[in-house]
Amino acid sequence: MRYFKSFQRKQLQETRRGAVTILAALLSVVVLGMVAFSVDVGYVLSVKEELQRTADATALATVWDYGKNMVDKVDYQTSECVARNTAQTYATCNKIANGGPLLDQNAGNSAGGDLVFGFVDDFYNPQMTTGNASPAKPYNAVRVLVRRDSTLNGEAPMFFGRIFGLSGTALHAEATAAIIRDVKGFSTPHSGENIDLLPYALDLETWNSWMAGSGDDNWGWDKEAKCIYEGSDGWLEVNLFPQGTGSPGNRGTVDIGSSNNSTNDIARQILCGISAADMAYMGGSIAFNDEGKLYLNGDTGISAGVKDELAAIRGQPRCIPIFSEVNGPGNNAVFTIVKWMGIRIMDVKLTGPMSKKHVTIQAAPMVGPGTIPSTISGTSSYVYSPAVLIK
């Protein structure tokens, strides 16, 4: 009897040891599965993050390159073709899992493609639409889809997942970037930086004539060397120093900021731009109303007292307001501003006879912080926001 009980105890112990062994083996499989799952999930999330980074960078670079070429007077069709190549270049540089991804170029610009050029008409409701671009309305947005799937770039591979029959997973990331082409005005930038806005206005009549092809071509801008040279470059110049504004005692200077602008204030704004303190006097923003108009008080005009400051910024992009009418004399003048224009000063002479005085300007792209988008086209020329992600 004693022997039988000892045998039973031995059998029970062996059964328990076997159960523990089986349980340990099962737990090992579960733990191995969990480790495998976590490793694969971590890798997939890493690839997904890299896909998004690449989509963001590619969209920003592509829309900026397209806009830059349009500003440089490259026709819109060539600009689009070049920008598509730029997209592939930036995607290749932003590697995903140590490999530069290929993009479906979507040369036909199908709305459902991976690389789509289009329009964002309302930046407060940034929905991109597609359509045919034109010189009058070039694209201002690009949507990029970067993917790894069975048809392009291959699925993101699984490592331990293969044990369970999972060889890979399809992933994609999308980004849309745009630039503001139609500017309503400016608000104080979040960074607090100054806005390169000159306190000098050009009359609409001169602007219309200028845009229609009237002007001189005596100065050039070398964009590679970033310098001005004497000679033709295909970009027309006009005189910002007005021969008459219709306002006695005023020659185009506007107050942006304190109504007590002195020559020192104007000199500061010429050299450094409009400060946050200046913008505070304007309520934090300077923009067209619902009728597309902005009213600015006048000053006594461009004087020889700031000729050195104007000469010091030759070649640098600046924005100027365009006015349709002015009422009142001197400091009491009120300018009706209807457009913004990006320019660079090419030459300055504010001494000698009135007929010899000039501040010669040329159209130039001005990229400004704090730009307020307009839902109406034609509110600005050569004034843009930086490229921004909108989706």
Secondary structure as GFF3:
##gff-version 3
##sequence-region A 1 391
A	DSSP	alpha_helix	2	71	.	.	.	ID=ss1
A	DSSP	alpha_helix	76	93	.	.	.	ID=ss2
A	DSSP	beta_strand	115	118	.	.	.	ID=ss3
A	DSSP	beta_strand	141	148	.	.	.	ID=ss4
A	DSSP	beta_strand	156	157	.	.	.	ID=ss5
A	DSSP	three_ten_helix	160	164	.	.	.	ID=ss6
A	DSSP	beta_strand	168	169	.	.	.	ID=ss7
A	DSSP	beta_strand	171	178	.	.	.	ID=ss8
A	DSSP	beta_strand	183	187	.	.	.	ID=ss9
A	DSSP	beta_strand	202	203	.	.	.	ID=ss10
A	DSSP	alpha_helix	204	211	.	.	.	ID=ss11
A	DSSP	beta_strand	219	222	.	.	.	ID=ss12
A	DSSP	beta_strand	227	230	.	.	.	ID=ss13
A	DSSP	beta_strand	237	239	.	.	.	ID=ss14
A	DSSP	alpha_helix	263	272	.	.	.	ID=ss15
A	DSSP	alpha_helix	276	281	.	.	.	ID=ss16
A	DSSP	beta_strand	285	287	.	.	.	ID=ss17
A	DSSP	beta_strand	294	297	.	.	.	ID=ss18
A	DSSP	three_ten_helix	304	306	.	.	.	ID=ss19
A	DSSP	alpha_helix	307	312	.	.	.	ID=ss20
A	DSSP	beta_strand	317	327	.	.	.	ID=ss21
A	DSSP	three_ten_helix	330	332	.	.	.	ID=ss22
A	DSSP	beta_strand	334	349	.	.	.	ID=ss23
A	DSSP	three_ten_helix	354	356	.	.	.	ID=ss24
A	DSSP	beta_strand	358	363	.	.	.	ID=ss25
A	DSSP	beta_strand	366	367	.	.	.	ID=ss26
A	DSSP	beta_strand	371	373	.	.	.	ID=ss27
A	DSSP	beta_strand	380	381	.	.	.	ID=ss28
A	DSSP	beta_strand	383	384	.	.	.	ID=ss29
A	DSSP	beta_strand	388	389	.	.	.	ID=ss30
###
